[in-house]
Amino acid sequence: MSSQLLDFVRLKHGMTHCSDNENVEQSDDGGEKQKNKQKKRRTERKHVSFPPDEQIVSGFAEHRGSDHKANSCLTLTEVTTAYLQSCSRHQVQPLVHVLQQLQQGACVGGSVKCLDLKGERLDHRSCEALEVVLKSLRLDFINLQAAQLEENGASSLLDMISYYESTSHLDISDNRNMGTSGWRALAHLIKQSMRLSRLDASNMPMVDYPALSLSKALLTSRLTTLHLHNAQLSGMPLYRLVSALKLNRTLQELHLTNNLLNSYQDALQLGDLLRYNSTLKTMELSNNTLADAGFAELCDGLRWQTAGLEVLLLRRNQITVEGMLSLSQTLPVLKVLQVLDLSENLIGDEGIQLIRSPLMMNCSLLKLCLAQNSITCEGAVALAEFLAENHYIQCLDLRQNNVKVGGLMALCLAMKINQSLANLDLDNVPLEEQVLVPLELQNLIQT
């Protein structure tokens, strides 16, 4: 190593040593200063003072309930004026139908329980202008069916309904362009609303994000009635819906007509729902294709229930005599089902013969609908035998069948024994046959 380099190293080492000493001195001085500051703070803590009472609270955030209560004190005339001003601010024409409903409410006593916007074209600005109406009225029903809602407008309007708790029944059917934001807002409304008890969302494809968001919302919703007619639920959407409803403990009515529900995976899901859900009271599955195999899955699910489903509607589901084999095994053990609608299927006299004895043993059914099932006098006689033995049935619907005088006579004789039946629904008897039908049976026939 050269002498110059050694000198440089010695010089650097000396400077470092000096700086370390300086740092120690500075740290000592800093410690003394810190102690002085702490003493000063302790001294300052001894002198505490409070401002006058009127200066302590400088402001507060008003709860939305207070805001709604204030606005609900407005008269309908004041609400109308506020709505017109809101339309002016948003540079949109007032909806004539809204003005008419507000004016009619003012004329008949000062209240509006239904806001009907069916068929109106609600763009984003029209939706924003409605805020003053939604926050001023406590409605029972808001009808937004076919309102041509687009994503931004739907999102804004549903957020308002959620925030102001505007209604207990909402119909948003036939709005196919709500977009992701609109469905997200609807899901939030379903989860958060304390008032909303019924939702109609029919005639809209419930696939992908809509099905996912709705299913998640149902996990914590307070809805008691849900209508999803013609919503393309077959397959994965129904699987998601059923998965949520297995855990749901508030929904009591589920209406799923015209959804192309099949006798395979869809029926399996519905049967599974009946096994695990004891809250549902009404299930409407009419106008699907469940067929005999699907009906068997439902019957199997019903056998598990000791509480739960009371009304099962299965009109027009391609159920035949083979399906009655499943029903015959289920009827004797049913405990809660009160209404069974099998109208517009293909049961026939043979199917009625299969369920005749099981119906006699059943103690839960109060109403049985067998309209338009190709039943003739033979089937009517079998049903008459059931009526003579059963003491619970209250209503029997046999309209649009081919029951002639012989079958009517058998029913008349059964009526003299049965004490529970209140309604027997039959077609009008032709004039030429009326003289053959006993008067007491004619009095029971309802068109």
C-alpha positions in Angstrom: 0.0 0.0 0.0 1.4 3.4 -0.9 2.1 6.1 1.8 -0.5 8.4 0.3 -3.2 5.7 0.6 -2.2 5.1 4.3 -2.4 8.8 5.1 -5.9 8.8 3.5 -7.1 5.9 5.6 -5.7 7.4 8.8 -7.4 10.7 8.0 -10.8 9.0 7.4 -10.5 7.0 10.6 -9.8 10.1 12.6 -12.8 11.9 11.1 -15.1 9.0 11.9 -13.9 8.9 15.5 -14.5 12.6 15.8 -18.0 12.3 14.4 -18.8 9.4 16.8 -17.8 11.6 19.7 -19.9 14.4 18.5 -22.9 12.1 18.1 -22.5 10.9 21.7 -22.4 14.5 22.9 -25.4 15.4 20.8 -27.3 12.4 22.1 -26.5 13.4 25.7 -27.7 17.0 24.9 -30.8 15.5 23.3 -31.6 13.3 26.3 -31.4 16.4 28.6 -33.7 18.3 26.2 -36.2 15.3 26.1 -36.3 15.2 30.0 -37.0 19.0 30.1 -39.8 18.6 27.6 -41.4 15.8 29.6 -41.2 17.9 32.8 -42.8 20.7 30.9 -45.6 18.4 29.7 -46.3 17.1 33.2 -46.5 20.7 34.4 -48.8 21.6 31.6 -51.1 18.7 32.3 -51.9 20.2 35.7 -53.6 23.1 34.0 -56.7 21.6 32.1 -59.6 23.7 31.0 -62.8 23.0 29.0 -64.6 25.3 26.6 -68.2 26.5 27.3 -70.9 23.8 26.8 -72.3 25.5 23.7 -68.9 25.2 22.0 -68.2 21.5 22.6 -70.4 20.2 19.8 -69.9 22.1 16.6 -71.9 19.8 14.3 -73.6 16.4 13.9 -74.6 14.0 11.1 -78.4 13.5 10.8 -79.6 9.9 10.5 -81.5 9.0 7.3 -84.5 8.1 9.4 -84.8 11.6 10.7 -84.5 12.9 7.2 -87.3 10.6 6.0 -89.5 11.6 8.9 -89.1 15.3 8.1 -89.9 14.8 4.5 -92.9 12.5 5.2 -94.6 15.5 6.9 -94.9 17.1 3.4 -98.4 17.2 2.0 -98.9 15.7 -1.5 -99.3 19.2 -2.9 -95.9 20.0 -1.5 -94.5 16.8 -2.8 -95.8 17.6 -6.3 -94.2 21.1 -6.2 -90.9 19.6 -5.0 -91.1 17.0 -7.8 -91.6 19.7 -10.5 -88.7 21.7 -9.1 -86.5 18.5 -9.1 -87.4 17.9 -12.8 -86.5 21.4 -13.6 -83.1 21.1 -11.9 -82.4 17.8 -13.7 -83.7 19.3 -17.0 -86.2 16.6 -17.6 -89.9 16.6 -18.4 -92.1 15.6 -15.4 -93.8 12.2 -15.8 -97.5 12.8 -16.3 -98.4 9.6 -14.7 -96.6 10.5 -11.5 -98.3 13.9 -11.3 -101.7 12.2 -11.8 -101.1 9.7 -9.0 -100.0 12.5 -6.6 -103.0 14.6 -7.5 -105.4 11.7 -7.1 -103.9 10.9 -3.7 -104.4 14.5 -2.6 -108.1 14.3 -3.7 -109.0 11.1 -1.9 -107.4 11.8 1.5 -103.8 12.7 1.2 -102.0 9.4 0.8 -100.4 7.4 -2.0 -99.6 3.7 -1.4 -98.7 2.7 -4.9 -96.3 4.3 -7.3 -97.1 2.8 -10.7 -94.4 3.5 -13.3 -95.2 0.4 -15.5 -94.3 1.1 -19.1 -92.8 4.5 -18.4 -89.4 5.3 -20.0 -87.1 6.1 -17.1 -83.7 7.4 -18.2 -81.0 8.4 -15.7 -82.2 12.0 -15.2 -85.9 10.9 -14.8 -84.8 8.5 -12.1 -82.7 11.2 -10.3 -85.7 13.6 -10.4 -87.9 11.0 -8.6 -85.8 11.1 -5.4 -88.0 13.7 -3.7 -91.0 11.5 -4.3 -89.3 8.4 -2.9 -88.1 10.1 0.2 -91.4 11.7 0.9 -93.8 8.8 0.5 -94.1 5.5 2.5 -95.3 3.2 -0.3 -96.6 -0.3 -0.2 -95.9 -1.0 -3.9 -93.6 0.4 -6.6 -94.2 -0.9 -10.0 -91.2 -0.5 -12.4 -92.3 -3.3 -14.8 -91.1 -2.6 -18.4 -89.7 0.8 -17.4 -86.8 0.5 -19.9 -84.3 1.0 -17.1 -80.7 1.2 -18.2 -77.6 0.6 -16.0 -77.1 4.1 -14.5 -80.8 4.8 -14.0 -81.5 1.5 -12.5 -78.5 1.8 -10.1 -79.6 5.3 -8.9 -83.2 4.4 -8.5 -82.6 1.2 -6.6 -80.1 2.9 -4.3 -82.8 5.6 -3.5 -85.4 2.9 -2.7 -82.9 1.2 -0.5 -81.8 4.3 1.3 -85.2 5.7 2.0 -86.9 2.3 2.6 -89.5 3.4 0.1 -91.6 0.3 -0.3 -92.5 -3.2 0.9 -93.3 -4.6 -2.6 -91.1 -4.0 -5.7 -91.8 -5.2 -9.2 -88.8 -4.7 -11.5 -89.8 -7.3 -14.2 -89.2 -6.8 -17.9 -86.1 -4.7 -17.5 -83.4 -6.6 -19.4 -80.8 -3.8 -19.7 -80.0 -3.0 -16.0 -76.4 -4.1 -16.4 -74.0 -5.0 -13.7 -74.4 -1.9 -11.6 -78.2 -2.2 -11.7 -78.1 -5.8 -10.5 -75.5 -4.9 -7.8 -77.8 -2.2 -6.5 -80.8 -4.6 -6.5 -78.7 -7.1 -4.5 -77.8 -4.4 -2.0 -81.4 -3.4 -1.7 -82.4 -7.1 -1.0 -79.7 -7.5 1.6 -80.1 -4.2 3.4 -83.8 -3.3 3.3 -85.8 -3.7 6.5 -89.2 -3.1 4.7 -88.9 -5.0 1.4 -90.9 -8.2 1.7 -91.8 -9.1 -1.9 -89.8 -8.9 -5.1 -91.0 -9.5 -8.7 -88.1 -9.9 -11.1 -89.7 -11.9 -13.9 -89.1 -12.0 -17.7 -85.4 -11.2 -17.3 -82.6 -13.8 -17.9 -81.3 -14.7 -14.5 -77.9 -16.0 -15.7 -74.3 -15.3 -14.8 -73.9 -12.2 -12.7 -77.6 -11.6 -12.0 -78.0 -15.2 -10.7 -74.9 -14.9 -8.6 -75.7 -11.5 -7.0 -79.3 -12.5 -6.3 -78.3 -15.8 -4.7 -75.8 -14.1 -2.4 -78.3 -11.5 -1.4 -80.9 -14.1 -0.5 -78.5 -15.4 2.2 -79.3 -12.5 4.4 -82.5 -11.0 3.0 -85.8 -10.4 4.7 -87.9 -11.2 1.6 -90.9 -13.4 2.2 -92.1 -13.6 -1.4 -90.1 -14.0 -4.6 -91.5 -14.2 -8.1 -89.0 -15.3 -10.9 -91.2 -16.3 -13.7 -89.7 -16.9 -17.1 -86.1 -16.1 -15.9 -84.2 -18.9 -17.6 -83.3 -20.5 -14.3 -82.7 -24.1 -15.6 -79.2 -25.4 -14.8 -76.5 -23.4 -12.9 -78.8 -20.5 -12.0 -81.2 -22.8 -10.2 -78.3 -24.5 -8.5 -77.1 -21.2 -7.1 -80.6 -20.2 -6.1 -81.3 -23.4 -4.2 -77.9 -23.3 -2.5 -78.8 -20.0 -1.0 -82.4 -21.0 -0.1 -81.2 -24.0 1.8 -79.7 -21.5 4.3 -82.5 -18.9 4.0 -84.9 -18.8 6.9 -87.3 -15.9 5.8 -88.6 -16.7 2.3 -92.1 -18.2 2.4 -93.2 -18.1 -1.2 -91.2 -19.1 -4.3 -92.8 -18.7 -7.7 -90.8 -20.2 -10.6 -93.3 -20.8 -13.5 -92.1 -20.9 -17.2 -88.5 -21.6 -16.5 -88.0 -24.8 -18.6 -87.2 -26.7 -15.4 -86.4 -30.3 -16.4 -86.8 -33.7 -14.8 -83.1 -34.3 -14.2 -80.7 -31.8 -12.5 -83.4 -29.2 -11.9 -85.8 -31.6 -10.2 -82.9 -33.0 -8.1 -82.2 -29.5 -6.8 -85.8 -28.8 -6.0 -86.2 -32.1 -4.2 -83.0 -31.3 -2.2 -84.5 -27.9 -1.3 -87.5 -29.6 0.2 -85.3 -31.8 2.3 -83.3 -29.0 3.8 -85.7 -26.0 3.9 -88.6 -26.0 6.3 -89.5 -22.3 5.9 -91.0 -22.3 2.4 -94.8 -22.4 2.6 -95.6 -22.0 -1.1 -93.8 -23.3 -4.2 -95.2 -22.6 -7.7 -93.6 -24.7 -10.5 -96.3 -24.6 -13.1 -95.6 -24.6 -16.8 -92.3 -26.4 -16.6 -91.2 -29.9 -17.8 -90.6 -31.7 -14.6 -92.5 -34.8 -15.9 -92.9 -38.1 -13.9 -89.2 -38.4 -12.9 -89.1 -34.8 -11.6 -92.4 -35.3 -9.7 -90.9 -38.3 -8.0 -88.0 -36.2 -6.7 -90.5 -33.7 -5.3 -92.5 -36.4 -3.7 -89.3 -37.8 -2.1 -88.5 -34.4 -0.7 -92.0 -33.9 0.7 -91.7 -37.2 2.6 -88.9 -35.7 4.7 -90.9 -32.7 5.8 -92.4 -32.4 9.2 -92.9 -28.7 8.8 -92.7 -26.5 5.8 -94.4 -26.6 2.4 -98.2 -26.2 2.5 -98.9 -25.3 -1.2 -97.4 -27.0 -4.2 -98.6 -25.9 -7.7 -97.7 -28.1 -10.6 -100.0 -27.2 -13.4 -99.0 -28.3 -16.9 -95.8 -30.3 -16.1 -96.3 -33.4 -18.3 -97.1 -35.6 -15.3 -98.8 -38.9 -16.2 -100.1 -42.0 -14.5 -96.5 -43.0 -13.7 -96.2 -39.9 -11.5 -99.2 -41.1 -9.5 -97.2 -44.1 -8.4 -94.8 -41.7 -6.5 -97.7 -39.7 -5.2 -99.4 -42.8 -3.9 -96.4 -43.6 -1.7 -96.2 -40.1 -0.4 -99.8 -39.2 0.4 -100.1 -41.4 3.5 -97.1 -39.8 5.2 -97.7 -36.2 4.3 -97.9 -34.0 7.4 -98.1 -30.4 6.2 -99.0 -30.1 2.5 -102.5 -28.6 2.3 -102.9 -27.6 -1.4 -101.8 -29.7 -4.4 -102.5 -28.5 -7.9 -102.0 -31.1 -10.6 -104.3 -29.4 -13.2 -103.6 -29.7 -17.0 -101.5 -32.9 -16.7 -102.2 -36.4 -18.1 -103.3 -38.3 -15.0 -106.5 -39.9 -16.4 -108.8 -42.4 -14.7 -106.0 -44.9 -14.2 -103.9 -42.4 -12.2 -107.0 -41.5 -10.0 -107.4 -45.2 -9.2 -103.8 -45.3 -8.0 -104.2 -42.5 -5.6 -107.8 -43.3 -4.4 -106.8 -45.3 -1.3 -103.8 -43.2 -0.4 -106.1 -40.1 -0.5 -108.4 -41.8 2.0 -105.4 -42.2 4.4 -104.2 -38.6 4.0 -104.9 -36.2 6.8 -103.2 -33.0 5.6 -104.7 -32.1 2.1 -107.4 -29.5 2.2 -107.5 -28.7 -1.5 -106.9 -30.9 -4.5 -107.0 -29.5 -8.1 -107.4 -32.0 -10.9 -108.8 -29.8 -13.6 -108.3 -30.8 -17.3 -106.8 -34.3 -16.6 -108.9 -36.5 -18.9 -111.0 -37.8 -16.0 -114.3 -39.5 -16.9 -117.1 -41.1 -14.8 -114.8 -43.9 -13.8 -112.3 -41.5 -12.2 -115.2 -39.5 -10.7 -116.5 -42.6 -9.0 -113.1 -43.3 -7.5 -112.9 -39.7 -6.2 -116.4 -40.1 -4.7 -115.2 -43.1 -2.7 -112.3 -41.0 -1.5 -114.7 -38.2 -0.4 -116.9 -40.7 1.5 -113.9 -41.8 3.6 -111.9 -38.6 4.0 -112.9 -36.0 6.6 -110.3 -33.3 5.9 -110.7 -32.3 2.2 -112.4 -28.9 1.8 -112.1 -28.2 -2.0 -112.0 -30.5 -5.0 -111.6 -29.0 -8.6 -112.7 -31.3 -11.4 -113.4 -28.7 -14.1 -112.6 -29.3 -17.8 -112.9 -33.1 -17.4 -115.4 -35.4 -19.1 -117.6 -36.3 -16.1 -121.1 -37.2 -17.0 -124.3 -37.9 -15.1 -123.1 -41.2 -13.7 -120.0 -39.6 -12.1 -122.0 -36.7 -10.8 -124.5 -39.0 -9.1 -121.6 -40.8 -7.4 -120.2 -37.5 -6.2 -123.7 -36.5 -4.9 -124.0 -39.6 -2.8 -120.5 -39.0 -1.4 -121.5 -35.5 -0.5 -124.3 -36.8 1.8 -121.6 -38.6 3.8 -118.7 -36.1 3.7 -119.0 -33.2 6.2 -115.8 -31.3 5.3 -116.1 -30.5 1.6 -117.1 -26.8 1.1 -116.4 -26.4 -2.7 -116.8 -28.9 -5.5 -115.7 -27.2 -8.8 -117.3 -28.7 -11.9 -118.3 -27.5 -15.3 -121.8 -26.4 -16.0 -124.2 -29.2 -16.6 -125.8 -29.1 -20.1 -129.5 -28.1 -20.0 -130.6 -31.5 -21.3 -128.9 -33.3 -18.4 -129.8 -30.9 -15.5 -133.1 -32.8 -14.8 -131.0 -35.9 -14.0 -128.7 -34.1 -11.6 -129.9 -33.7 -8.0 -130.5 -30.2 -6.8 -128.0 -30.3 -3.9 -125.2 -31.1 -6.3 -126.2 -28.4 -8.7 -125.9 -25.9 -5.9 -122.3 -27.0 -5.3 -121.3 -26.6 -9.0 -119.3 -23.5 -9.5 -118.3 -22.1 -12.9 
